[in-house]
Amino acid sequence: MALIAYNCPPVDWFVGSSQFTVDSQGTVIEYPDKTLGVEEDWPPSDINIVKNDFRKFVYAAWLAFNDIGWEGDSRSGHWNCWALPDADSGFLHWLIAVKQDNNGQTFLASPVPLPHLDKVAFRKVQVDG
């Protein structure tokens, strides 16, 4: 799964995000309540497809975060995500963020470049997939 991951100085506000939980191996164990982009009346098979895509994106981000300094200790125990609509396909992508507890560094992953972060990021990695 293609993404760009950033290691940035501390960010203290995650306004509008939905929280979810990831274990120490990068596996989603609690899904966000609002931002997966599914409707309650969708068939379970469609919801599972979206959850699987989300799970793959989170795992790819977790691997990338490890490459750029993630030490595995999140500030609140939760990760944060926002939905990013894709104007071409109509599907949603996700922006995810997690704040490291021991030094406050914030790790972000996005399927699209966030060039404004290039000026402040300590490290960045692009994952093609």
Secondary structure by P-SEA (a helix, b strand, c coil): cccccccccccccccccccccccccccccccccccccccccccaaaaaaaaaaaaaaaaaaaaaaaaccccccccccbbbbbbbbcccccbbbbbbbbbbcccbbbbbbbccccccccccccbbbbbcc
